[in-house]
């Protein structure tokens, strides 16, 4: 099951326009599957590339797709601004990031660092989004956009590496 149907760079547009006023589709509100929880962890004897692909096949890819879908929902609720919608979409993003953070660690150390940074910055973005949607504070929305931009860059690096491994 090595197929990818979206690219994250398209989501980068979110940060350029986020509240200054795509992936494999999953149903809205689905939580990201915790990578690898239903399978054996990659063993040290496997090739690192295969370990990364195993991580992706056992929930990692689904987590990436779910988070990308969540980011799309945040973008949709941003244009035009729908504060109630943002509270919901940012809450969903937060829950799915927490689910991804609770999954098995990514076996590729360099990509694990990028994945962890993506999740950290996107979690910060989701928190700022939730705060901004409650307080209507532009500073929170600005923080949301800057953290989202950083998180998406790291998420894009993980996705690019996965695409390269799938293509090889």
N, C-alpha and C positions, 0 to 999 in steps of 0.2 A: 504494500500500500504506500508507495512512494510517489505521490502526486501532490502538486502544489497548484492552487488555482488563483492565487492573489499575490500581489506585491505590496509590501508595506509602504514604499515611497508614495503611493497614492494617498495614504493616510496622512503624510506629512503636511498636506494642505490644511489639515485641521488646525495645526498650530499657527498658521499664518493668519487665519481668520477667526480663531476660537475666541468667542465672547469679547471681541473688542467692541462691542455695543454694550478584495476585498475579500475576499476570502471565501473559504468554504463556509457555506451558510449553516448556522445552527439556529435553532429556535431561540427567540428572545428569552432571556432569563436563564438559559442553561448555564450551569456552572462548569468551569474548566475541569476536565478530568485531571486528577493528580497523576503526573507522569510516572509510569512504571509501577504503580501500586498493585496492579493485578498481574505482575509478571516477575520473573526472577531478575534481580539486578544484574547489570552487565558485569562480566567477570574480567579480571585483569588479563586473562589469556587472549581475549578477543582483540582484534585490531581496533585502535581508537576510533577510526571512522565508522566501523560497524557498531561500536558501542553507542556512538552518537545517533546513528540511524535507529538502533534499537530503542534508545530513549525517545526519539521522535515517534516511532511506531507504537510505543506503549504509553501514549498520552501527551508527550511533549509537543507534537505537531498540533494536536487538538487544543492544547493550551494556547499556543500561538494563534491559532485560528479564532478561538473564543475571545481572546483579548483584542484581536483586530476587529472582530464584530462589535465588541463593546465600545471600542474607540469610534467606530462608525456611528453607533447610537448616540454617543456624546456629541459628535459632530452634527448629527441630525437635530438634536435638541438645542443646538447652538444657533441654528439658522432657520427661522428666526428664534430668538432666545425664548426658551420655554423653561422657566425656573423649576416647575414641578417635574417636568420631564428630565431635567438635568439632575435633580436630586435622585431620581430613580436610576437613570443610566449610570451616574457616577457611583451609586451604591452597588449596582451590579458589577461594574468594573472593579471596585474594591474587593468584592467577594470573590470574583474570578482570579484576581491577582493573589489574594490570600490562598486560594486553592492551589494555584501554580507554585507558590512559595512553599507549600506544604508537601509537594511531590518529591519524588526521588531526585537527588542531585544529578545535574548533567555531568556525564563522565568526561567530557572534553574540557580541560581546565581553562583554556583561553575563552572558549564559548560560555563556560559556566560563569565566568566573571562578567561577560557581556550580558548574559541572561539575568544574573542577579542585579546588575545595574539597571537593566531595562525594567525589571519588576520594581525595584526601589524607586526609580524616578516616576514610573507610571502610578505607583501607589501614592507618591507625594502629589502628583497631578490630580488624582481622584479625590484625595483629601481636600485639596485646595478648591476643587470643583464643587464638592459638597458644601464646604464652608461658604463659597461665593454664592451658591444657589440659595442658601438660607439667608445670608446677610446682604446679598446684592452688592458686595464689595468688589470693586474693579481690581484692587490689588490682589485679591484671591484669584480672580480670573487670569490676571497677568502671570501669577505664579503657576497656575494650572497650565497655561500655554507653554511657558518656558520648560517646566518639568516634563511635559508631554513631548516636546521637541527632543529633549535629551533621551528620554525613554524610548521613543520611536527609533532614534538613530541606533541605539543598542539592539533593539528588537529586530531592526532591519539587518544588522550584521549577523545575528543568529539565523535569521531566515535565509539570507544570502548563502551562508555556509551550508545550511541544510540543502538548499537548491543545488549547490555545486556538488555535494556528495551524491544527491539523487541522480544528477546528470552523468556522473562518472561511472 
